[in-house]
Amino acid sequence: MTEYIILAASSLFVIIDPLATAPAFLAMTPNESPAQRLRTARLACTVAAGILLAFSLTGPLIFKVMGITMPAFQMAGSILLLQVSLDMLRAQRSRVKETDEEMQAGADKTEIAITPLAIPMLAGPGAISTTVLLQNEAANWGQRCALYLCIILVCFVSYLVLRLSARGVQWLGPIGMSLCIRIMGLLLASVAVQFMLNAIKAFRLELLAT
């Protein structure tokens, strides 16, 4: 249980990556007061948590309806996570999360909390894939409940990060931010490779079963 909680919390935090979201959040809210920014951050993190919880609950059902096997989704998800991690290792904001056009469009909206901040910057394809993969890794209801709590916890921590940035606390600076992004990119790459190995193992078991 402890190992699963550590895996779930660290994987979700790395792929949601609120430290990299904070500069974009500030750039898209240049004319908002600190109170307005806090409201935006709170709504965005709440929506992101709801989306991830929904996919963690309904993901397997969606796969069953569409005829998608879990090893196939694990492999696709691992490739997606690996792409994000490589961008992070280069200290680049991954276009898997949002494009430059989406970020610019967000600056022109009066309400950017839901999109693009919640979707796709926080709860993007990578975060959704990670959530579904972690749901599949859960061995029992205890681990599933732990996953739901980890989603809520990581989104709450993301809100705290955005809250600090909204109050103008520059506690990392450009060099520190770049270093943290690269370290999280390396961790995410390791998680992606592990998911890929799990997919290969599950596929081999399916072949042997047939």
DAHUWO-V594307 format. One line per field, one symbol per residue. ss: DSSP state (~ for helix, > for strand, _ for the rest). phi: phi as a letter, one per 30 degrees, with the letter a starting at -180 (. if undefined). A space follows every 50 residues. Layout:
# DAHUWO-V594307
ss->???
phi->???
This chain:
# DAHUWO-V594307
ss->_~~~~~~~~~~~~~~~_~~~~~~~~~~______~~~~~~~~~~~~~~~~~ ~~~~~~~~~~~~~~~~___~~~~~~~~~~~~~~~~~~~~__________~ ~~~~~~~_____~~~~~~~~~~__~~~~~~~~~~~~~___~~~~~~~~~~ ~~~~~~~~~~~~~~~~______~~~~~~~~~~~~~~~~~~~~~~~~~~~~ ~~~~~~~~~_
phi->.dddddddddddddddhddddedddddcbdccdedddddddddddddddd dddddddceeddddddicddeddddddddddddddddddchcdddddadd dddddddccdbcddbcddbcdccdeddddddddddddddadddddddddd dddddddddddddddddidccciedddddddddddddddddddddddddd dddddddddc
